[in-house]
Amino acid sequence: MRVDLFDFDLPEERIALRPASPRDSARMLRVGPDGALSDRVVAELPDLLEPGDALVFNDTKVIPAQLEGVRLREEAESRISATLHMRSGPDRWKAFVRPAKRVKEGDRLRFGARGETCLDGVLDATAGERGEGGEIELLFDLSGPALDQAIAAAGHIPLPPYIASKRPEDARDRFDYQTIYAREEGAVAAPTAGLHFTPDLISRLDARGIGRQFVTLHVGAGTFLPVKADDTAEHRMHSEIGHVSAETADALNAVRARGGRIVSVGTTSLRLLESAAREDGRLVAWSGATDIFITPGYRFRAVDVLMTNFHLPRSTLFMLVSAFSGLETMQAAYRHAIDEGYRFYSYGDSSLLFRSVG
């Protein structure tokens, strides 16, 4: 499909720079299976679902994966910035390095405080091969937990570029850019649909008889990359590491067997569930890297309802929601959201999409 079919005009003032407070006070646009729209708030979610439904959360935890440093080559130093993307070994990460042209395979890189030892805030690495998507494999001098600790000390939260270009990261973001149920470290971007949940909302969902299951997909920096191709067939997704346990798969299969619906909290949970689903829709235990790219025409196997934020024009995520609810429906929904002042992107408002009956 032509990528320009997924374009739309978004005023700059619609981009949220801070989340709603409290989190569940954010607005939520309900998009019915027939395309009908209604303006709600996230706190009303228990009333919009039915007892026996099950929410599926992505429990990945954002790490401070933005590193600032220098390239060391003979006597010359050049400032660089690296956004860790996906772990590829105990001592290595794939990363997007900028300016990319400054770094060649074999270069020595130093991140964090300068002129001190590794334990005091310096993190050294060697630049490895460059991938097809432009990412560079970084081979760190540290490994395992020691590397994790050094990244935590040297790095900072990698805010999405559409927020970072307007304000710097601050202490609030360490809390705001993390779900309340995050527990599996490894993401470099938050599963933002889950940012709207509060302990009170979780309690009311429990009281309503709505189930809760967890999967893990470590969101990579590739989620921020624009689609540069003119046709969706020419775009290649970056892989992300995920895991669905046998217990979770069995529990969700039982929900479906009882007539309940699987409600994915976020596109990351949806992509992982669809990767773990068989042709007949039955979920199985699954672990590995997924690069599933969902566009209109895709036949959904596992997910019945999707809760998700509002996405960028021409993005793979707007393509995904258009596949789920229909392109014309989502074009109308986004026009409504813009006209009614909804807030967009990671810290923005939410939508609740029911799978198209068409």
ABEGO torsion letter per residue (X at the ends): XBAAAABBBBBAAABBABBBOBAAABBBBBBBAAGBBBBBBAAAAAAABBBGBBBBBBABBBBBABBBBBBBBEABBBBBBBBBABBAEAABBBBBBOBAAABBBGBBBBBEBBGBBAAAGBBBBBBBBBBAAGBBBBBBABBEAAAAAAAAAABBBBBBAAAAAABBBBAAAAAAABBAABABBGBABBBAAAAABBAAAAAAAAAAGBBBBBBBBBBBAAAABBBABABAAABBBBBBBBBBBAAAAAAAAAAAAAGBBBBBBEAAAAAAAAAABBAAGBBBBBBEBBABBBBBGBBBAABABBBBBBBBBGBAAAAAAAAAAEAAAAAAAAAAAAAAGBBBEAABBBBBBBBBAX
